[in-house]
Amino acid sequence: MKEYNITVSSGQSNIFCGEGAFASRAPLIPRERVFIVTDSNVSALYRALIDSTFGGAPAYVLPAGEGSKNRTQLFKILSAMFDAGATRSTTLVALGGGVVGDIAGLAASLYMRGVPVVQIPTTLLAQVDSSVGGKTAIDFRGIKNIVGAFCQPREVIVDPLFLKTLPAREVRCGLGEIIKYGALNGDILRKLSANMKNLTSQDFLSDITFDCIAHKAAVVCADERDLGGSRKTLNLGHTTGHAFELYYGRKSHGEYVLIGMYYELFIACKLGVCSPEYAAALVKLIKSVIRVPSYADASTAARGAKHDKKNSDTANISLILPQSPGVCRELTLGADEYCGYIRECSRAVAAKEWL
Ligand SMILES: NC(=O)c1ccc[n+]([C@@H]2O[C@H](COP(=O)([O-])OP(=O)(O)OC[C@H]3O[C@@H](n4cnc5c(N)ncnc54)[C@H](O)[C@@H]3O)[C@@H](O)[C@H]2O)c1
């Protein structure tokens, strides 16, 4: 088991990662002061483990899926905590994927102006990314993560034991964020490229999870509140990915991150931000995980990017573009220009004219 620490002005977050992390850390949370938030799939799969670890603790079970990241479910969690007699010394345990982690973290930041939260991520995506760093949110008015708060988890327990039940598609979603880290970190990119045929093996995923968490922890320590610039880089692929996710909604978050990265790589090449060779190396990784679609109405879908939190106004779109291994660059395009590139990329995909 490895341990990482995030020390920021709002406190310290300890991350325990590796085989045995759950068995050694979860029983240390005083079970008489625990409130659990999980989802219907995780609750069904891990009922026995939840009962033996937290036996008798009150819980709220969300319907599984992104559709639950809304204000109705947020207030249901808060009501359930109130009904269960939760106090300021209650620890909220968020046991699930990124949806559970995001909404439960927000509930923890609101209840009595804040109770401690322990994140126990059960999807690959949540283990390598969303459970670490304290960003919490719900979707609102059709915009992803637009209402939220920073709430550093007191502890994050990352155990590969949960990945044994994860469907292959959810593993692909996690690889979406992992490949994003490849574009942000040359060492991660080298490992990914050297293990292209092996990306879903348990050993590889366990090892790369350490690297992604170490990278994210360092970024969060440097820029907890997403103010100085370095945390923005973690949004690579997300501007277009979020816009497509909200407009089409048929795939999952991690899949749209990969599709968004592909479309934004096209823009980076067009603008000369990155070389065709570097774009080809990243596209090869993306295509080893997912088929990139073209969309007849891609530029309409891309309009949703005007609500992205990185933008300073809705007429301009801020993008994080890959430049070279481990280096990316923020660039702002007019909304029309950005949507034009997205249309052009979609046509190039349909005509098989780009990578
Ligand atoms: N806060 C952040 O920094 C951050 C970063 C990246 C993504 N996110 C958010 O994370 C969310 C996506 O997370 P996700 O991909 O984990 O989605 P998710 O939470 O919806 O989980 C995906 C599916 O896997 C199921 N599942 C969870 N654990 C399982 C297990 N061990 N075995 C079998 N099935 C299991 C869930 O029930 C769900 O059906 C999005 O809402 C995204 O916005 C947040």
The ligand as a Gaussian input file, in Angstrom:
#p B3LYP/6-31G(d) Opt

LIG

0 1
 N      -14.534000      15.630000      -8.894000
 C      -13.654000      15.444000      -9.852000
 O      -12.510000      15.911000      -9.789000
 C      -14.049000      14.614000     -11.047000
 C      -13.080000      14.200000     -11.980000
 C      -13.470000      13.376000     -13.040000
 C      -14.803000      12.977000     -13.150000
 N      -15.729000      13.402000     -12.254000
 C      -17.128000      12.973000     -12.333000
 O      -17.174000      11.565000     -12.153000
 C      -18.365000      11.066000     -12.769000
 C      -18.044000       9.804000     -13.529000
 O      -17.583000       8.833000     -12.614000
 P      -17.713000       7.266000     -12.934000
 O      -17.238000       6.976000     -14.307000
 O      -17.110000       6.555000     -11.787000
 O      -19.302000       7.074000     -13.000000
 P      -20.358000       6.385000     -12.013000
 O      -20.166000       6.809000     -10.635000
 O      -21.690000       6.624000     -12.642000
 O      -20.003000       4.833000     -12.121000
 C      -20.143000       4.169000     -13.356000
 C      -20.997000       2.894000     -13.196000
 O      -20.229000       1.898000     -12.526000
 C      -21.013000       1.362000     -11.441000
 N      -20.052000       0.891000     -10.444000
 C      -19.392000       1.639000      -9.527000
 N      -18.510000       0.875000      -8.874000
 C      -18.635000      -0.386000      -9.361000
 C      -17.981000      -1.620000      -9.082000
 N      -16.976000      -1.720000      -8.209000
 N      -18.373000      -2.718000      -9.767000
 C      -19.363000      -2.626000     -10.709000
 N      -20.004000      -1.498000     -11.028000
 C      -19.628000      -0.388000     -10.357000
 C      -21.909000       2.488000     -11.030000
 O      -23.034000       2.012000     -10.349000
 C      -22.265000       3.100000     -12.383000
 O      -23.302000       2.365000     -12.988000
 C      -18.909000      12.188000     -13.652000
 O      -20.044000      12.751000     -13.069000
 C      -17.775000      13.201000     -13.679000
 O      -18.235000      14.516000     -13.837000
 C      -15.373000      14.207000     -11.201000

